[in-house]
Amino acid sequence: MKDYLVFLGENYYPLGGWEDFRSDFDSLEECLNYIESQDACYRWAHVVHKNKIIKVATTKTQDFKNHVWEFNEYESA
């Protein structure tokens, strides 16, 4: 498994844990590009590196045709 893990989900139907896992990547930039390329049904994303959430993404708009992602830095203990 690569260093960065991406989890994506819908607001109303999260599957929970590994069920929301989508892919793994070698860099944070690859993760962000992947998230931004995904279907508009996804409303949140988490990027995890070595057991720490380092990026949290949520959509800024409710327009499913014109997704605008907002990325926030976060580091869990």
Sequence and secondary structure as in RCSB ss.txt:
>XXXX:A:sequence
MKDYLVFLGENYYPLGGWEDFRSDFDSLEECLNYIESQDACYRWAHVVHKNKIIKVATTKTQDFKNHVWEFNEYE
SA
>XXXX:A:secstr
  SEEEEEE SS    GGGGEEEEESSHHHHHHHHHTS TT  EEEEEETTEEEEEEEES S TTS  EEEEE  
  
